[in-house]
Structure formats: structure tokens, C-alpha cells
């Protein structure tokens, strides 16, 4: 049985023929580009992951590096044990192209949640080179389940419950898509930070995924977040209208990375976790 209680939350003639021909050719060209793009499957940039791991190893002071295996692919995570009374386990998923100890959002939550009783396991998510666009990350979604499921199993092996997923930006899109297709994930709640919506590629559209979620969801973003986040807040809330355990919170003054608002970020997440946790 879930340890979570309900929480109601608060976004002419020949000329015409030539025009028609150009339009047809244009449509075929767009179709060809679309087919070429979708048929070209990308995989995570393992060399980049390794470079990030080396950088983390050189400067990690809290927590420990833990190499995990996901469907035969070795990937990095950072385990930070809780201090004080155990509250549960948190899986952390970073944003586009970065790593599990990224200094904005991820590191403050990784350390701050652990200091309040939540053991954190921050996962290296699949990433691409810096030249790639957000839409290219659709190809990486096939690699996400194995990493998340390995993370859940790791926290479960430590006897931790409940297990909560906390993700930022692209990590939120990956996680919400995963949760929408894996109801029996072992994850009991989801915090999505800086979630966008209304994207031309529905696989990474958080509003599309939110429609399928019934677990407790905190949709958290900053007042000065990315335009794709702020302007779609109502669309996300509308998508989650059937989930009475969905809440949306805007942090005044904060941007997409909560730079300078780390304390407020941690406070909102902790407050929501504790308010929803069964006692």
C-alpha cells in the first residue's frame, strides 16, 4: 500500500499550377527530412559520460560514486546516505547534456535532501553531444527505463521506502514519459522541476505524459523560468486535471536553474514531501 496521502494542488493558370507544384515539393521535402531524422537513432554519448565521471571524481566531497549496470551498459550514479531519521529514497535525474552532480538544482537537492533524512541516488541520464537539439533526445528514451529501474532497485536494496523521483528540465521529460508508460515502477511520487509542454514531439511533452499519471505530482518552476515552461503552466495543470494529487508551485523570482534560490527550492520540495508522506 502506498505510504502517500492525497494532496490537492494549486499551466492563376500556370502560375497556380507552379505554386501547387512548389507546395507539393515542399511537403515531400519536409517528409523526407522527417523520415531521415526519425530513422536515424542516436545513443547516449558514452565518451561524454566518462568525461563527466572523471570531472566528478576529482571534486566529489559528499556522497560516493556508484557505478551501476543498465542492460549491459555501465553508468554512473552518486549515492548520498541520509543523516538523521530515515524518510525514504529519492532518485534524482538531471537536465539536458549534464551530469548527476550538476551545481544548479541537482547538487543542492542531492545534498540538502540527504541532510533531512532522504537518501539520494543521482543518476547519470543518457546524454548527447553539445551540438544536438532537444528533439534529438527522443532517440534516448529507449535507454531511460533501464537506468531508472536500476536506480529503484538500488534504493530498494537499501530498504528504503517510499521512493520518489525528482527530476529537472530534460530529466523531467524523460521521467514523466517513463512513468506514463510504467505504472508499476516502484516510484510513489514525482517532482518535476522546470517542465515544458506543447512541444512538436509529444514523447518529450510533459503535458502529454501528465495526462497518464495518477501518482502524486509536484510541478515546480520559477517565476522567470524558460518561456516554454512559464507559458505552458496552465496547459500542464489542465493535462493533470484528473489527478487530484497533482500540485503546481511557482517560486517567485527564481529562474530555470534556481540560481540563488537553492534554499527556496529545497524548502518547497521538502515541504511537499513531508506533507504527503504517511506518518
N, C-alpha and C positions, 0 to 999 in steps of 0.2 A: 504494500500500500504506500502511496506517495506520502512523504512527510510534509508536503506543501499544502498550505491552506489557500483559499481563494483570495485574490486581490483584484479589485476593480480599478481600473486606471482612468487616469485623467485621459499624419498628415496624410484659196480659190483654185480650182482645177489642179493643174500640175503642181502648183505651189503647195496646195494642201496635201497632194499625194506625197510630195517630198518631205513635208513636215511629218506626215504619218509614218513614212519610212524611217526618218531620223528618230522618231519616238520609239518605233519598234526596235531599231538597232540599239538605242539607248537602254531599253528594257532588257534586251538579251545580254548586253554588256554587263549590266548590273547583276543579272542572274549568274553569268559566268564567273564574275568576281566572287559572288556569294558562295557558289558551289566550290570554287577553288579554295576559298578561305575555310569553309566548314569541313572540307575533305582533308585539310592539312592539320593533322593532330599534333599538338605540342605536348611536351612532357616537362616536368619540373627541371629546372637548371641545377643539376646536382653539383656542378663545379661551383656555382654561386653559393649554394647551401654550405659547401665545405669552407669557402672563404668566410662566410658569416660565422661559422662554428669556430674557426681559428681566431677571429676577432673577439668573439665572446669569451673563449677560453683565456685569452690574455687579460681580460678585465673583469671577470666574474668574481664578485665578493660575497654575495649572498645567494644561497641555493647551490645546487650541484648539477652539472651537465649529466644527462642520462640519454644514452643512445638507445633508440627503440627500433623495432623492425615492423614495417608495414608491407605485407605481401611481398616479402623478399627485398624491400628497399629500406636501407638503414637511414634513419633520420634523427635529428637532434631534438631533445626536449630539455627543459630546465625544471627540476623539482625543487620546490621551496617548502619545507615542512612547516606546519603551523606551530605557533607558540601559544601557550595558554589553553583554555578549554577548547577541545576539538569541535568544529562546527560543521565540517564536511569538506568536500573536494571541489576545486574549481579548475576546469580546463580553459586555458587562455589561447586565443587564436588571433594573431597579428594581422596587420593590413597588407596592402599590395607590395610585393617585392622585398619585404624586410625580414626581420628575424625575431626569435622568441624573447629577446631582452631589449627590444626597441625602447629607446629612452622616453618616448612620449606614449602615454596611455598604458602600454604593456608593462614596462618596468615598474611604474608606480603601483599598479594593481597587483602585479606578481608579488611584490614585497609587502605592500600595505595590507592586502587580504590575508596573507600568511601571519602577519603580526596580530591579526584579530581572530585567529583560530581556523582559518580556511587554508588548508594545504593546497598549493597551486602547482599545476603542471602546465607549463607554457610550451606549446608545440611549434616546431618549425613547420609551417604550412608550405604546400607546393608553390614555387615562385618561378618567374620568368626574368629574362634579361631586361635591363632598363629601357630598351628601345621598344618593348612590347606595350600594347594598349590594353585597357581594362577588358575589352571584348575578347582578347586572346586567352584570358583566364577561364573562359568557358571550357576549353580543352583540358584544363587541370581538374575539373570537378570529379572526374573518374578516380583521381588519386586521393581525394579527400576522405571518403569513408574509412579506408584502412587506417589512416593516421588518427582520425578521431576515435575509432573503435579501439585502437591500440592504447590510446590515452585513457579512455574509460576503463579498460581492463587493468591498466596500471594503477589507477586510483582505487579501483575495486579490490585489487590485490593487497592494498594497504588498509583495507577495512573501512574505507571512507564512504559515508553517505550523509546527505544526498550529494549527488554530483551535478554541478551546474556548469553550463557553457557560457563563457564571457568572451565576446569577440569584438574586434574593431574593424570598421571600414570593409575592405575586401574580405577579411576574415569573417565578418558578419554575414556577407552574402553567401560565402561558402558554407558557413554553419547553418544558416536558415534553410538553404537548399537541401543540405544533408538531413536536417531534422524533418523537413516536409516530406521526405521520402523514406524515412526510417523512424517510424513511430516508436518502436521498441528499442530505443538506442541506449537506454540506461541513464540518459540525461533527463533530469527532472525539471529543469528551468533553464531559461535562455536570456542573457543580457546582450542585446545588440547595440553597439555604440557607433554612431555615425553611419546609420543605414541609409542607403539611397533607394530610389524606386523609379518607376516609369522609364525603365531602360529599354532599348530596342531589342535586347537579347534577354528574354524572360528568365533564363536559367540563373542570372545574377541579379534579378529584380527582387528585392526583399518583399515588396508588397505581394507579389505572386506567391512567394513562399509563406508569408504570414497567414494567408487565407487557409492554409492547411494545418496550421499549428493550434493545438489545444492546450499545451502546457503553459505555465506561467511565463510571460514575456515582459521584459523591460526594454522599451525603445527609448534610448538615451542619446541626446545630441546637444550641441552647443548653439547658443543664440546666433553666433557668427560662423556656423559650420559651413561646409560646402553648399553651393546653391542647390545641387542635386539632392542634398539631404534636407535642407530647410524648406524648400518649396514643395517637397513631397511628403511632409509630415502628415498632412490631412489624408493623403492617399494611403499611407501606411496604416493610420488609425482606422480608416474605413475598411481596409482589407482585413483587419483584425476584429471587426465589429462583432463577430460571433464568438469571440474568445473573451469571456468575462474575467479572465485572469491576465489580460494584457493591460499594460500601463505605459504611458508616454510621458517623458520628462525632458524639458528643455532647461539647460543650465545657463543662466543669464551671464553674458559676457564671454563665454567660452567659445573657442574655435574648434575645428575638426580634431585637433590634437590635444585639446585641453591644456595647452601650454600656459603655465601659470595658474591653472585651475585644478591641479592634481589633488589637492585636499578636497575640493568640492566633488570631484569625480569619485574619489574613494568613498566619501560620505554618502553620496546618493546610492551607490551600488551596495554598500554595507547596510544602509537603512532598509533598502528594498529586500535584500536577502534575509535580514533578520525579521522583518515584518511578515514575511511569507513562510518562514521556517516553522514547522511544527515544534511545539515545546512539550 
